[in-house]
Structures are given as C-alpha cells and as structure tokens.
C-alpha cells in the first residue's frame, strides 16, 4: 500500500504527526484519536513514502508500525533518526524484548504493543513532544558546537563522535541528546529525568539505560566496568571526564 493522507480538519493547527501503518483499521483509529486532540496527521502505508516526505514536511513525531510491506520498521526507525530530528513512537504487535531494545537503541522514544488503549497512545505522544520541546534558546553566536574530552571530539551539529584514532561514529538523535546533556554538565549527578528532559518519567521506563549502554559501548574500554559514565546508584549518572567546548 502506498502513501495515504488524512484530510486536515479546519482549525487544526497542532504539531504534525506522521502515522506509518499498513493496517487501514488501526491507522484510521490512530488518526481519528490524534485529530480529536488537535494534532495534524498524515498517514502512510509504507516506509518509502515516509522517507520521501519527511525532509520536506518536518513532522514533530512519527508513529511507526514495525510490520511494513516494503521494509522492516526497525530499519525505518534507524533511517528516520539519520535524516530527521522528529520523535519516534513505535506502535506494533511485536512484543519480543529484542524488538523493543533494538527499537529504542536505534532512535525510538517509546514503544507500545498492540492491542493498545488509544488514550494511552495520545498520552505517550504528548509526553514525547513535551520532553523534546527546546529549552530557552541560546543566541547563535553563543551556541556551543564542538566538545573535546579524553582525546575524543564531539560535533554537536552533526551528531558525530571522533575517537582518539580519528574514526568517526554517528550517533542517533536519542543517544546524541543524552551525550550532549552529559557534556554540558560534567562531574554532576544527572537523574534519568534530566537526561531525557522529561518530568513525568515512569519508573518502568528503561529507555535511558538502553541509550547509556549504547554510548558506553562506544566510549568505554570496558563497558561492563565503566569509568567515563558512572552509575550513581539511587541517584542517576555522572560523566567524569573534563570537557572543553569551542
């Protein structure tokens, strides 16, 4: 099935949401629920159509099914993270832990399995958008673009790490936000809420642990015995290296 779009309703001016779902019944349910909360919605039935439109239309968030006709949804999540800064909510019938971990590691902000409560879906969409809202803007001349620590360098604009040997590693948007939070506040204990930029984080939400594990695998000589990003039990995490911004 190719792209399909919902007709915008008069007066709807909320954030734009892409719904990527090839099951027409499920897609219509999601679209109706989101529109009832004043979101703008476009529906797509395959991954290729989304990738074709996402650069031009700049959605605030994509709701992505993993069982798409033209590509695996996990791969779509990865590609969205490479070309867009939008949020990603995975909505799928696949409830295997491997799918959940992979989806979150490759850029998903949240993961819901079918069958689902449409009201919970809207709540999760709102939660993702809240924690992605930009903080107080920094004038362009004062924005910090490059960070250096322990012979590593970080290009904030390109989400790119350069290791001591000169090899570049591109991080997904989710991991980049966490690393930036660490680099901006080294030697401070940061809570899971601070790292995700979210106040109402569920105690069962393990997405931050997945992202930190992924960053550690890049930075730490021994990820099982981390020295750079330390766990402060009962409090949060601390980035222990000195950081120089330029």
N, C-alpha and C positions, 0 to 999 in steps of 0.2 A: 504494500500500500504506500502511495506517495503522500506528499505533504497535504494536510488539510488544515484549514484555519477557522477559528470561531469568528463570527461576525461581531465586531466591537459594539457594545451597547452604549447608547447615548449617555453622556455624563460619567462614564467610567474613565478615570484618569490615574488609577493606581499603578504600581510597578508592573512591568511587562513580565509575564511568566510564559516560558515555553513548556508545553506538555508533550512528552515524547512517548507515545503509547499506541501500539497497533491494534489493541482490542477496543473496538468502537464503543462498546458499552461502558467500559472502565473510563475511557477517555472522556466521554460525554459527562459522566458523573463528576470527574475531577474538574472539568471545565466549568460546569454549572456551579459547583461549590465555590470555586475560586472567584468566578464572576459575581456571585452573590455577596462576596466580601470586597467588591470593587476593584479586583485585580483585572488588568488587561491580560488576555490569554490568547496564545496561538497554539494550535495542536498540530503535531507532526506524527506520521505513522512510521517513519524510518529515520535512521541516524544520518544518512547522507543529506537529507533535506535540512536537518538542523544545522549541520556544519556549513551548508551553503548559505544559510540566512543569518547565522549568529554574529558574524563580524559586522554586518550592516545594521542590524536591529538592536543589538546590545541589550539582551534581556537581563533582568535583575536576578533571575533564577531559572534553572531548568529542572523539571520533574521528569526523571528518566526511568523507563522500564528497562530491565536487563534482557528481556527476550524479544529482540527486534528482528525483523525479517532480513535485513541486509548486513547486520554486523552485531557482534556481542555488545551488550550495553556497557560492560566494564571497559571495553576499548573506547566506546563513545565518551564515557566519563573522563578517561585519560586525555582524549583529544580535546574535549571542551576545556579542560584545565590548561592546555597548552596555548589555546588561542583566545580565551576569554577569562575575565575576572568574575564572572557571574557565580552565584551559588549553585549547588547541585544537591537535589534531594532524590535519592534512589527509591523508587516505588516498584516492588517486584514480588513475584510469587516464589522466588528463590530464597530460602531461609537458611542455607548452609553457612556455617561460620566462615568458611573460606571466601565465599562471595561477599559477605559483609566486610571482612577485613580488607579484601582487595579493593572493594568499592570505596572504602574510607581512605585507604592508603593512597589511591590514585586520584583523590581530589573530591570525593563525596563529602558533603557537610553532614548528612544524616541519612538514615536507612530505615525504610518502613516496609514491612512484608504484607502481602495480601492474604486474606481479606483485611480491610482496614476501615477505621472509622473516619469518614470524610472530615469531621470536625477536628480530629487529631491531625490530619494532614494539613489543614489550614493553620493550626496552631504551630506545627513544625515549620511551615513556610514562613510564618511571621517571625518565629524565633531565629531562623537563619538570616532573614533580612535585617532584623534588629542588630545582631552581632556583626553584621557586615557594614552597618552604617559607618561612614567615615567619622573620625574624631574631629576636633577643631582643626580647621585647615591651617597648614603651615605655608607662609609665603614661599613662592617658588625659589627665591634666592637662598632661603634658609633650609630647604629640603635636603636631607642627608641621603646621598645616593650610594656611597661605597663604604664598606666596613672591612677592617683588617683585624685578624686575630690569629695567633699561633701559626703564622705563615699561610693562613687561608685568606681569601678575599671574597667578598660578597657584593654582587651588583644588584642593588635593591630594585632597580627599574626592570631588569631582565630576569629576575629570579634565578640568578646563576651563581654557583659557588665555584671558585677555582682553588684546587687543592695545592699543597706545597710543591707537587711535581709539575704543576701547570695545567693539569687536566680539568676541564670544565664539567660541572654536574648541574643539570637543570632541575629545579625543584618544582613540584606542583604548587598551585596557589595556596592550598591549605597548609602545607609544610612551610612555605615561604612566610606566611603571616606569623606562624609560631616562631620561626627563627628570627624574624625581624623584632618581635617582642623581646626575645632574649638579648639580642644585640643592642637594643636601645636601653636595656636595664640590666647590665651585667652585675654580678655579685649581689643580686637581690632575689629574695624568695618570691616567686610568682605563682599564684594559685592557678588552678585549672581554668577558672572563670576569667582571670586576667589574660591568660594565654589565648583563650578563644574569643575574648571580647564579649562575653555573654554573662548576664547576671543570674538568669534562671536556669542554670545548667542542672540537668538531672544527675543524681548520684550514680545512676546506672550508665551514664554516657561515658564511653571509653574512647571516644574519637581522639582526644588529646593524647592519650597513652600510645595509640597507634601512630600518630604523627611524630611524637618524640622518638619512638623506637625507630622510625624510618630515618630521622635526622641523625640519630646516634650511629646508625649503620654506615653513614657517610663520614661522620667526623671522628668517631672514636676508634682508636686502635683495637680496643677490646670492648665492643658494645655491651657485653654481659657484665663488665666491670667499669662503668662509665666514669670518666674523670672530668670531662668538659661540661656535660649537662648532668648534674647530680639530682637525685631524688631526695627531697627533704620530707621524710615520712610524716604524714598527718598535716603537712603544710602546703607542699607544692614542689616546684623545681627551681634550680638555680644554675645559671650559666657562669662558670667560674673563671673564664679567660678574660684578660684585658682586651678592650675593643677600642680601635681608633677609627673615627668616621671622617670622611672627606667628601 
